[in-house]
Amino acid sequence: MEWKKYHAEDGYLSLSSVFSVFLLIASFYLKSWEVFLASILFLLIISANTYYMKHLGEKLSLQNTKVRYKLFAGQEAKWILEFDNKGLPILKGELRILFDDCICPVDQNLEPRLGNFELSIPFSLNHNERKIITIPISARKRGVSKIRKLELYIPNFIGFGETILEYRAQLLQDALVYPSRLPVKNILSLFTDRPGTFLSAYSLFEDHFSPAGTRQYVSSDSFNRINWKASARKQSLQTKVFEKAAETGWNISLNVSAGHSISAQLEERISSAAEIAYICVKENIPFSMCINIRTAGSTPFYFISAASGKDHLQKVLEMLAVVDNHSSIYPYEKMLSFYERHLTSQPYFLHAGELNPAASSAITNISRKGAFLFELQLLNEEAELRPLQVKAKEVAIQ
């Protein structure tokens, strides 16, 4: 069954049953048809109420469709609940919905309690009736919001107690709220002048396997760069132009822990990491990201391999959105060691969060492979990237 049923009966219902039986017996001694009919009427009402409560909700179904809303803070969406009742009618009921406070109901003066919003809606549904309930919601803060509980409260016929129908299955609708962006200073300082294979508008080096066209020859150009076919066609010397290329891959390493718990600066670090991800996509820079949150699989922590583009950005933002204060922490030094040994290293390594001696030693090994090291420092209302000078057993910020 989709629904689990509870009965919350008032003691007066049992007393009414006893009283009706007493009246029925008394009617024979009193030889009163009026008392007899009254007692029979009471018993019929109580029996009908018992039958109604026993079979209520047996053919009530909820269309449980998998839907994920992806929102930025302030954007709106709708929970959509579609009910179909083939059984007894539901009269004067109340629908109660409990969901995470990452989103809030629109036009409802409610305050979250214990990290959840609880919404009550009047609910009635006749036999063979289908009803769609729409609940407008608004994105409130970063995270994932799910409908944690859905219950129907139906009162008894005669007002003594109620029946509660609790939906047993997990509701497949949820809302994912992307992180906001925190400005990050000194981003341009990360561009390198080392030759590489990735296209870059800021590099001093060229990829000779990626021609970009020709331009007018000047006296400072090398003679072997003249494009003779283009020169003959235009009747003037033309110089080959190649795409700019550099070593631009980044890895964003996010430590969300503070000791054995989640850091109090979790939101600021996630927002600054989101800002760096946006800049990478804008500049067409491939980047990877790892977060020390434990997960199942061959990589024991949150990790997205290096790529670029809007689809990659969406994956990164979704991963940042699902991190919460209840996540299971993976030791940061173990994550760095795993990255150094088993994953593809990037030319830039961006560290964000606390750095203990064990993690410093692991970063030293990453630096020995030639990676440029930077650290993300949180300021008042922004963040700043600073280079890291790594020595044998210490890490110093320039």
N, C-alpha and C positions, 0 to 999 in steps of 0.2 A: 504494500500500500504506500501511496505517496505521503499520506498524512498519519501522524501519530496523535492519538486522541487521549485527552485528559478530561476528567470530570471534577469540577469543583462544586460540590453540592452543599447547600445550606441545610442546617439541622431542621429547619422548619418544614422541609419537604417530607422528611420521615414522620414528623409529628402530624402533618396533614394526612398522610396515609393511614396512620394509626387512628386518627380522629374520624376519618371516613368509615373505617371498618367498625369503630365503636358506634357510630350513628346507624350503620346498617343493622347491627345487632339490636340496638335500642329501638329501631323502628318496629321490630316484631313484637317487642314487649309493649310498646306504646300503641301498636296497631294504627300507625300514622303513615298514610301514603305520602304525605309531604316530606316527612323525614326520610322515608325510604328512597324517594326520587332524588332528594338532595344528596344523600350518601352515594347513590349510584352515579350521579352526575360528577361528584368529586372524584370518585374512583376512575371513571372514564377519562377525565381530564388528566389525572396523574398517570394512567396507563398510556395515554397518547403521548404525554410528555416523555415518559421513559422510552417508548418506542422511537420517538423522534431523536432523542439524544443518543440512543444506541446505534441507529443507522445513519446518523448525520455525517456527511462528508465521504460516504463510501464510494460515490461516483463523481467526486469533485477532482478535477485535474487542472494542472498549471502547465502552460506551454513553457518549458525550460530551454530556451534558445541561447546558444553561446554567443555573447556579444561583448566586445571590449571597446569602450570609449576612450580615445586618446586625446587628452585635453591639456591646455596650458591654464595657469591660474587665471580665474575670472571667466573662462569659457563655460558654456552651459550645454547640458545634454538632458536625457530623460531615461529614467527607469521605466520599462514597459512590462507590465504583468498581465498576461492573458489567461483568464479563468474560463473553464467550461464545466457546467454542472449538469450531469445526467441523473442525479439522484434527488433527494428531498430538498426543498427550497431552504435557503439560508436567509433568515429574517433578522433585521436590526442587529447585525453583527458588527464587529470592529476588527479591522485589519491593522496589525502592528508590524512594522518593518524596522529592523536594526541594521545599520551599515556604518562603515568606518568614517571618521570625521575628516578624511582628505577632501571629501565633497560635502556640501550642505544642501538641504532642501531650499528651493527658491520660494520667496514670499512666506517663509515660516519663521516666526520669532522663537527659535529654539536655540538652546545652548548644548554643546556636546557634553556627555557625561561618561567618564572612564574611556575616553577615546572613541565614542560612538554617538551617533544621532539615533533617536528612536522617534518614529513617526506613526501617528494613529490616524486611520482613515475609516469613515463609516462604510459598511459593506453589506450589501444585500444581493442575493442572486437566486432567481427563480429556477424552477425545473426546466431543463432543456434550454437554458439561457447561457450565452457567452458574453463575457464582459472584459474589456480592456481598461486597465487602470494605468494612467500615465502620471509619473511623478517627476516634475522638473527639478533638476539638480544643477549645482554650480561648483566648479573646481575651486577648492579653498586653499590647499597647500600640496606640496610634493608628496607622492605616495600612491598606493593602490587601495582603492575602496571596493569592498565586496559587500553584498547583502548577507550578513551573518546569520540573521534569523528572520523567519516569516511565520507569523501566527495569526490564527483567526479565533476571536472570542465571540461565541454565540450564546446569548442568555436563554434560560429555560422559559417555557411558555408562561408559567405562573410566577416567574420572578425569583425563584429560590435556587440560586446557583447559576453556573454556566458551564459550557463545554468548550474546551480549547483544542483546536486543530493546529498542530505544528508540522510544517513542511519538512520532511525527512531528508530529501536529497539536497546536495549542495547546489545553490543557484549559480548558474554559469555566467551571469552578467557581472561585469566589473568595470571600474573606471580607473584609468591610469593617468595620473597628473604629472606632467614633465617638470623637471626642476627649473627654477628661475636662473637667471644669469647674473653673476657677480663680476664686475669689471676687474681685469687683470692687467697690471702694468708690465712694461718691459718685454712684451711679446716679441717685438722685432729683433731683440738681442739674441734670439734663438736661431736666427738664420746663419748657416755656416758657409764658409768659403771653400769647403772640401768638395772635390768633384764626385759626382754620383750618377744615378740613373733616373731620378725623378725630375720632371719638368718643374722649373721654378723661374718666376719673373725676376728674382733678386740675385741669382747666382752669377759669379764671375766666369763660370765654366760653361762649355758648350758640349752638346751631344752630337758628335759628327755622324751618327747614324740616323739623326732626325733633322733633315733639311727643312728650313722654314721659308725658303725663297731666295731672292737676290736683292742687292741694292747697288747703288752707283759706286764705282771703284774710287777710293781715295789713296793718296800716295803712301799712307802708313800701312795699307793692307799688304799681307804677304802675297807674293806672286803666285804661289801654288793654290791659292783660294779663288782664283779667277774662274768663273764659269764661262767657258769659251762658247758654248752653244748659245747661251743667253746674250753674250756680248755680240756674237755675229747677228743675232736676230734684232737687237736694239741698236746696232752700229755704234756701241760704246761699251767700254769695259764694265763688266758686272761682277760683283763679289758675292760668293756664297754666304748665306746666312743660315745658322743652325739654331735649334732650340736651346734655351738656357737649361742647364741641368745641375742638380746638386744632391747631396746626401741629406734628405729632409725627413726621414721617418722618425716619429716620436712614439714614446711609450709613456702613458700617464699612469703612475703607480699611486694608488690612493689608500692610505692607512686610516681606516675609520675607527680604530680602537684607541682607547686611552687606558693602558694597563689591561685589565680583563673585562672592561665594559666598553660600550659605545661612547665615542668622544662627544663632549658637549658642543663642539664646533662642527658637528656632522653636516648641518645644512650649508654652512659657509663653504666647506671644502667641496661638497657636491656641486654647489652653484658655480664655484670657480672652475672646477673640472669641466662643467658643462660649457662655460665660456670658452675655454681652451679648445674644446671639441668643435664649437661653432667656427672658431678662427681657422682651425685645421681644414675644415671643409671649404671655407671661403677661399683659402689660399691653395686648395688642391694638394694638401699635404697628407700623406698616409699616416695613420696613427693607430696604435693599439691601446687598450686600457685593461688594467687589472686592479681588483679590489679585494682586500683580505676578508671576504665573506665566504664561509665554508659552503661548498656545494658538492653534489655527487657527480661522478664522471672521471675521465682521465686527467683533467685539470681540476684539482681540488678547491679551487676558488673561482670567483667571478673573473672571466677573461674573455676579451674580444680581440681577435687577431687583427693585424694591421690592414687597413683598407682606407678608402676615402669615398666621398660622395654622400648624397642625402640619405640613401638607404642605410649606409653605415652609421651616419649620425643618429638616425632613428633608433637603431639597435643600442647604441651607447646611451642615449637618453632614457630608453626603457630600462636598461640595466641600472642606471643611476636612480630611477624612480622607485624601484622595488626594494632598495636598501632602507631598512627601518631600524628602530631601536631594539627590536626583538630578534634581529639577525644573529646567527651563530658566527662568532669571530674565528678566523683562521690566523695563526701566528704570523705576524708580518715578516719576520726574518725567514721563516720557512717559505713564504710566498716569493720573496726575493731570490732565495736559493733555487727554488723550482724554476723561476723565470730565467735565471742565469744558466741553468744546466739544460733545460728541456725546451725552451721557447725561443723563437727567433728574436734576437736582440735588435733594437732600433738605434740609430745614431744618437738620438736624444733620449735621456731618461729623466722624467719629471717626477720628483717625489713630493707628496703632499701628506702632511700629518706628522705625528710624533716619530722620533728616530732614536731607538735605544742602541746600546753598544753592539748587540748581536746583529741588528739590522744594518748598522754602519759598516760592519765587517763584510756583510753580503753585498752592500753597494760598492765597496772597494773592489770586489771581484768583477762586478759589472763594469766599473771604470777601467779596469785593466784590459778589457776587451775593446777599448777605444771609444766608449760612449761618452758624450758630453753630459754632465750631471747638473741639474738645476733643482731648486727647492721652491715650493710655493709657500709664501709667507702671508698670513692673513693680517690685514690692517683693519682700520675702523669700519669702513664701508666698501672696501675693495681688497684686492689681493695683489701681490707682487711676486714676480719670478726673479730669483737670485741664483747666480752660479754657485756650485759647490766645489770646493777644493778638497779632495779626498786624500788622506794619508793612510799610513798602515793601520792605525787603530783609532783614528779620530776623524771627525768631519767638521770642517770649519766653513762658515758662510762668509764670502767676501763682502 
